[in-house]
Amino acid sequence: MARVRFIGAEPVTVPELGSRTVQPDEIVEVPDARFDGYVCQPSAWEGIEEPQDETPAPLKKTTAVKAAPSSKEVR
């Protein structure tokens, strides 16, 4: 989860956080997907810890090893 600091002057109730009351200068955790919705309000919220990129690293492509021909051939 991402973290933001409330920089407003008065406590606010945040419905998205379960109607939690957030005090001035308090740091709260917010869902990663909603981080931008908080920091786009620079008069009220300050980003502290951005969302973690949880996209998996791309898989490495490997070359298949060709098996050596068997000394026993079936005819």
Secondary structure, 3 states (H helix, E strand, C coil): CEEEEECCCCCEEEHHHCCEEECCCCEEEECHHHHHHHHCCCCCEEEEECCCCCCCCCCCCCCCCCCCCCCCCCC
